[in-house]
Amino acid sequence: MPVRKVMLGTLITFTGLTLLSLKDSFTFEIGIIYCLLTAFLYAIHIVANNYFARTVDALQLGIFQLGFTGILGLIASLLFEPFSWPIGAVSWAAIVSLAIICSAFGFVVQSIAQNYTTPENTGFIFSLEPITAAIFAFLFLGEKMVMQEYIGATIILIGIFVANHTPKKRIEYGMN
């Protein structure tokens, strides 16, 4: 079981993620439920990845995960989507760069990095993803955030701080 501060930080971060994801009406639409389910399943993946990254070669584990995910994605796309080839060099460049940078690099590096940290820290690092996505959307796409989203992002940062903060040890000065 995680220590108390990690559990508290997780609860705070979850609250922030919820505020960041919910619409103004504070209703749970189906997309939000899918998002929360995916987050839960990804947490299971992080814990399992932590175990296996410490027992097998982490590089091979990351490559295996990438290959397995690619095969499942290909099967799902052939079953549920009409087939079409990307059109133009820009589309191919986007697909190749996203496949290498986001997928291949992410899966392989995560497996290797989890040898040096805990699953809790990995989860908290990944909880920064919606914040960075919002920052990039603001910088590159001109998107605006509403107050609820700013509050959610702030609460996420507070949750990460709570979970990872280690208070300085008090130094007692004794008199002889």
C-alpha positions as semicolon CSV with decimal commas, in nm:
position;residue;x (nm);y (nm);z (nm)
1;M;0,000;0,000;0,000
2;P;0,120;0,351;-0,073
3;V;0,208;0,572;0,222
4;R;-0,050;0,822;0,350
5;K;0,099;1,127;0,174
6;V;0,093;0,945;-0,162
7;M;-0,271;0,845;-0,112
8;L;-0,359;1,203;-0,017
9;G;-0,164;1,341;-0,315
10;T;-0,343;1,094;-0,544
11;L;-0,684;1,205;-0,416
12;I;-0,593;1,572;-0,459
13;T;-0,452;1,510;-0,809
14;F;-0,763;1,311;-0,908
15;T;-0,977;1,605;-0,794
16;G;-0,771;1,840;-1,009
17;L;-0,794;1,609;-1,309
18;T;-1,170;1,593;-1,263
19;L;-1,198;1,974;-1,255
20;L;-0,973;1,999;-1,559
21;S;-1,188;1,748;-1,749
22;L;-1,545;1,835;-1,650
23;K;-1,747;2,090;-1,840
24;D;-1,908;2,395;-1,682
25;S;-2,216;2,198;-1,582
26;F;-2,012;1,955;-1,367
27;T;-2,182;1,658;-1,534
28;F;-2,014;1,330;-1,615
29;E;-2,052;1,282;-1,987
30;I;-1,956;0,950;-2,147
31;G;-1,621;1,092;-2,263
32;I;-1,524;1,179;-1,905
33;I;-1,616;0,830;-1,789
34;Y;-1,399;0,683;-2,067
35;C;-1,117;0,916;-1,963
36;L;-1,136;0,811;-1,598
37;L;-1,156;0,442;-1,694
38;T;-0,852;0,484;-1,915
39;A;-0,663;0,658;-1,633
40;F;-0,746;0,369;-1,400
41;L;-0,629;0,111;-1,656
42;Y;-0,313;0,310;-1,721
43;A;-0,243;0,310;-1,346
44;I;-0,261;-0,070;-1,357
45;H;-0,021;-0,062;-1,653
46;I;0,226;0,154;-1,457
47;V;0,223;-0,084;-1,160
48;A;0,263;-0,391;-1,383
49;N;0,533;-0,218;-1,587
50;N;0,719;-0,136;-1,265
51;Y;0,720;-0,503;-1,167
52;F;0,827;-0,636;-1,506
53;A;1,085;-0,361;-1,572
54;R;1,269;-0,478;-1,260
55;T;1,254;-0,849;-1,349
56;V;1,329;-0,852;-1,725
57;D;1,533;-0,640;-1,966
58;A;1,350;-0,304;-1,966
59;L;1,450;-0,220;-2,324
60;Q;1,307;-0,548;-2,452
61;L;0,994;-0,494;-2,241
62;G;0,936;-0,151;-2,396
63;I;0,988;-0,288;-2,749
64;F;0,753;-0,580;-2,678
65;Q;0,485;-0,344;-2,544
66;L;0,519;-0,120;-2,848
67;G;0,491;-0,414;-3,088
68;F;0,192;-0,564;-2,907
69;T;0,015;-0,227;-2,897
70;G;0,088;-0,173;-3,266
71;I;-0,058;-0,511;-3,360
72;L;-0,371;-0,454;-3,149
73;G;-0,411;-0,104;-3,292
74;L;-0,380;-0,234;-3,646
75;I;-0,639;-0,507;-3,585
76;A;-0,880;-0,260;-3,420
77;S;-0,840;-0,007;-3,699
78;L;-0,905;-0,271;-3,965
79;L;-1,214;-0,394;-3,779
80;F;-1,372;-0,061;-3,685
81;E;-1,253;0,200;-3,936
82;P;-1,268;0,225;-4,314
83;F;-0,922;0,176;-4,466
84;S;-0,751;0,470;-4,632
85;W;-0,389;0,565;-4,692
86;P;-0,263;0,900;-4,566
87;I;-0,249;1,159;-4,842
88;G;0,057;1,377;-4,888
89;A;0,399;1,414;-4,735
90;V;0,274;1,622;-4,441
91;S;0,039;1,343;-4,330
92;W;0,312;1,079;-4,359
93;A;0,562;1,300;-4,175
94;A;0,312;1,356;-3,894
95;I;0,236;0,984;-3,864
96;V;0,603;0,879;-3,864
97;S;0,712;1,150;-3,621
98;L;0,426;1,079;-3,380
99;A;0,493;0,705;-3,403
100;I;0,861;0,748;-3,323
101;I;0,855;1,036;-3,075
102;C;0,529;0,980;-2,888
103;S;0,479;0,606;-2,907
104;A;0,814;0,431;-2,954
105;F;1,019;0,669;-2,744
106;G;0,749;0,692;-2,476
107;F;0,696;0,318;-2,428
108;V;1,063;0,226;-2,432
109;V;1,186;0,511;-2,212
110;Q;0,906;0,459;-1,960
111;S;1,008;0,096;-1,912
112;I;1,373;0,190;-1,867
113;A;1,300;0,487;-1,638
114;Q;1,076;0,283;-1,408
115;N;1,386;0,099;-1,290
116;Y;1,485;0,421;-1,114
117;T;1,160;0,544;-0,963
118;T;0,841;0,422;-0,801
119;P;0,507;0,361;-0,973
120;E;0,360;0,646;-0,767
121;N;0,615;0,894;-0,902
122;T;0,555;0,768;-1,255
123;G;0,181;0,821;-1,214
124;F;0,231;1,171;-1,079
125;I;0,461;1,258;-1,369
126;F;0,194;1,138;-1,612
127;S;-0,067;1,346;-1,431
128;L;0,121;1,652;-1,559
129;E;0,022;1,557;-1,915
130;P;-0,310;1,747;-1,924
131;I;-0,137;2,055;-1,783
132;T;0,135;2,050;-2,046
133;A;-0,126;1,981;-2,315
134;A;-0,321;2,288;-2,201
135;I;-0,005;2,501;-2,202
136;F;0,088;2,389;-2,554
137;A;-0,271;2,441;-2,673
138;F;-0,255;2,795;-2,535
139;L;0,089;2,869;-2,685
140;F;0,047;2,711;-3,028
141;L;-0,327;2,708;-3,092
142;G;-0,441;3,016;-2,902
143;E;-0,686;2,819;-2,687
144;K;-0,815;2,977;-2,370
145;M;-0,871;2,809;-2,035
146;V;-1,162;2,889;-1,807
147;M;-1,119;2,949;-1,434
148;Q;-1,228;2,592;-1,349
149;E;-0,941;2,455;-1,562
150;Y;-0,686;2,685;-1,397
151;I;-0,808;2,569;-1,057
152;G;-0,788;2,204;-1,170
153;A;-0,432;2,249;-1,296
154;T;-0,332;2,419;-0,970
155;I;-0,487;2,139;-0,765
156;I;-0,295;1,880;-0,969
157;L;0,031;2,060;-0,892
158;I;-0,063;2,076;-0,522
159;G;-0,138;1,702;-0,522
160;I;0,199;1,623;-0,678
161;F;0,371;1,846;-0,422
162;V;0,187;1,681;-0,131
163;A;0,277;1,332;-0,251
164;N;0,643;1,407;-0,316
165;H;0,726;1,659;-0,044
166;T;0,975;1,541;0,212
167;P;0,997;1,777;0,508
168;K;1,343;1,875;0,621
169;K;1,453;1,696;0,931
170;R;1,456;1,916;1,234
171;I;1,802;1,969;1,366
172;E;1,813;1,972;1,741
173;Y;2,090;2,179;1,888
174;G;2,176;2,046;2,228
175;M;2,352;2,233;2,502
176;N;2,632;2,049;2,675
